[in-house]
Amino acid sequence: MKRPRPEPVGPGQESVWDYPRPPRVERVDARVSIDLGGERIVDTDDVVRVLETSHPPVYYLPIAAFVARALTPTAGASFCEFKGAASYFDVTGGGRTAPRAAWTYPRPSPGFAELSGRVAVYAGPMDACAVGGEVVAPQPGGFYGGWVTSDLVGPFKGGPGSMGW
């Protein structure tokens, strides 16, 4: 499949097509919050994100920053060719549980050690996920866990027809 044509970048925007492959981990100078079931389950400024070509950033937050009982380990695993083996969590807040809605790399591959002790959360099943006060949209398709903010341009991997990108 042919690579899609990147959308034009405006002032203050970044294109996911300028992100690297293999991915890069970088610190973020922003506060991130997540709400579920009407409860704020995390609010932290200790944030890193992973940038990968064609994907909105995936934000990783300290597991210890989540409120008690928000993250429950669950069955299943997956493997990323770059980051290594992932394990999953059910996410609970305000009496509501989102199954397998978060993941971590307990022993990340070399180059991704900064992800150790951190968790990423799918935005779709949450009430709201926010970066710097801006509520994000989930990456299209439901498989990938990127968060789309207004300063990003795509197109983004995950939507219909993007599997071969």
Long-range contacts (C-beta under 8 A, 24 or more apart in sequence): 1-161, 1-163, 1-164, 1-165, 3-165, 4-155, 4-162, 4-165, 6-153, 6-154, 6-155, 7-153, 7-154, 7-155, 8-153, 9-153, 10-153, 12-151, 13-151, 13-152, 13-153, 14-151, 14-152, 14-153, 15-152, 15-153, 15-154, 16-51, 16-53, 16-54, 16-55, 16-56, 16-152, 16-153, 16-154, 16-156, 17-53, 17-54, 17-154, 19-51, 19-52, 19-53, 19-54, 19-55, 20-51, 20-52, 20-53, 21-52, 21-53, 22-52, 22-82, 22-111, 23-50, 23-51, 23-52, 23-82, 23-83, 24-50, 24-51, 24-52, 25-49, 25-50, 25-60, 25-111, 25-112, 25-114, 25-115, 26-51, 28-59, 28-131, 30-131, 30-132, 31-131, 31-132, 31-133, 32-59, 32-61, 32-129, 32-130, 32-131, 33-128, 33-129, 33-130, 34-61, 34-93, 34-121, 34-126, 34-128, 34-129, 34-130, 35-93, 35-126, 35-127, 35-128, 35-129, 36-70, 36-91, 36-92, 36-93, 36-94, 36-96, 36-98, 36-125, 36-126, 36-127, 37-92, 37-93, 37-94, 37-95, 37-96, 37-127, 38-93, 38-94, 38-127, 39-67, 39-93, 39-94, 40-67, 40-93, 41-66, 41-67, 41-70, 41-91, 41-92, 41-93, 42-66, 42-67, 42-70, 47-131, 48-114, 48-115, 48-118, 50-83, 50-112, 50-115, 52-82, 54-154, 54-155, 54-156, 54-157, 54-162, 54-165, 55-139, 55-144, 55-146, 55-156, 55-157, 55-158, 56-139, 56-146, 56-147, 56-148, 56-149, 56-152, 56-154, 56-156, 57-146, 57-147, 57-152, 58-120, 58-144, 58-145, 58-146, 58-147, 59-120, 59-121, 59-129, 59-131, 59-147, 60-114, 60-115, 60-118, 60-119, 60-120, 61-118, 61-119, 61-120, 61-121, 62-117, 62-118, 62-119, 63-104, 63-117, 63-118, 63-119, 64-117, 66-119, 67-93, 71-102, 71-119, 72-97, 74-99, 74-100, 76-100, 78-103, 80-105, 82-109, 82-111, 82-112, 83-108, 83-109, 83-112, 83-115, 84-108, 84-109, 84-112, 89-119, 91-121, 91-125, 91-126, 93-127, 98-122, 98-125, 98-126, 101-125, 101-126, 103-145, 120-145, 121-145, 123-147
